Amino acid sequence: MRYNVLIIDGRDNVGVALRDLAAGEEVLSPGVEKFAAEEAVPASHKVALRDIAVGEEIVKYGEVVGVSAQEIRRGAWVHTHNLESERWKK
């Protein structure tokens, strides 16, 4: 089995696509139950590992990298269209 998403830390709620993911493609990573990508996710971009509520921290590599600006469904592409930086909001 070839994994297509990288998850570094158990606290992560997003993984990093190791290559372009097609909508409907299975997301495969060690320790994560398989699920389908909701939409296309470009290589090196984030994909939601679970549903994420509005205002919830986005955690990648064990670090907070932003806050969700809208509801994000598991398998969705997580990027500037649906997250905000807490640093730049102040």
N, C-alpha and C positions, 0 to 999 in steps of 0.2 A: 504494500500500500504506500503510495506516495502522498505525503502531506502537502497541502497547498496553502496553509495558514500557519504563521508563527505566533506562539504565545509564550512569553518569557516568564511571567509571574502569575501565581494563582489568584491574585487580586484583579488581574486584567479583566475588563469587560469588553474589550476589543482585541482582535488579533490583526496581524499584518499579512496581507495577501502576498504570497511568494511569487505569484505570477498573476496575470489578468484572470479574473474569475468571471464566468458567464452567469447571467441570471438563471436561476434554477439549478446551477451546479452544486454538488455536495461540497460542503466545507469540511475539510479533514485536517485534524490536528490531534496530537496525543492528548488523551485525557478529556476530550470533548466529544459528547454525543453528536453524531453526524446530523447536519441540517442543511437546508438549501439556501444559497445566496438569494436574497430577495430581488437583487438588481445586479447589474454588472459592477464589479469592483476592480479598479485598475491595480496593477502590480505595485506593491509597496504602500498601498493605502489601507486604511482601517476598515474592518468589517465587524459589526456588532455580534458578540457571542451570545447575547441574551437581550430581551427587551430592556430599554433604558428610558426612564421617565424624564420629563422636562425638568431641567435644573439639576439633574444627577451628574456627578463627576464622571468624566471619561478617563479610564485608567488604562494606560499602555506601558508595558515594561515595568509595571509596579509603581508608576508615577502618574499623577493627575496631569493630563495634557489639555483639559478643557472641561466645559460644562455643556450638556445637551441643551440646545435651543428649542427643541421640539421632541415629541415622542419619536423614539427610534426603535424599530422592530428588529428582532434577531435576524441576522443575515443581510441587513441593510448596509450600504456604503456610509461610513462615518467620515465626514470631511467638513469644510468650511460652510457648507450649505445647511448643516444641522447641528453645529457646535459653535461655541464661543470660547474665547480665551478669557479666563478670569482676570489675568494680568492686564489686558487691554481694555476691559470694561470699566476699570476704576478711573 
